[in-house]
């Protein structure tokens, strides 16, 4: 395996058949999407580019929390309770951890 991203994703797909909550962050924005790997379809997505988040003047930590809560609400509205958390190439700390904990607070299990 080449890097952390491939290692993390390989382990997730090997162990779990649940839908995958994938997180990506750039220098300016955060993105989260729920992916059904069996069909190869995105079921729900949230990002810091959405108008509801962009209009507010928030810090990066507040944006991460808002994106986590937003994606959790969208997933719960589709009737999905538990997912696997794909942190990608990022360590589980900082903004990634804040996003994950915000999603857990909204009732998402992973």
SULFENKA-V224366 format. One record per run of one state. SS is the DSSP state (2 for helix, 1 for strand, 0 for the rest). FROM is the first residue (numbers start at 1). TO is the last residue. Records with the same first field share a line. If there is no record, write none. Layout:
BEGIN
SS=FROM-TO + FROM-TO
END
This chain:
BEGIN
0=1-3 + 16-19 + 26-29 + 37-40 + 48-50 + 55-59 + 78-81 + 83-83 + 87-94 + 106-108 + 110-110
2=4-15 + 51-54 + 60-77 + 95-105
1=20-25 + 30-36 + 41-47 + 82-82 + 84-86 + 109-109
END
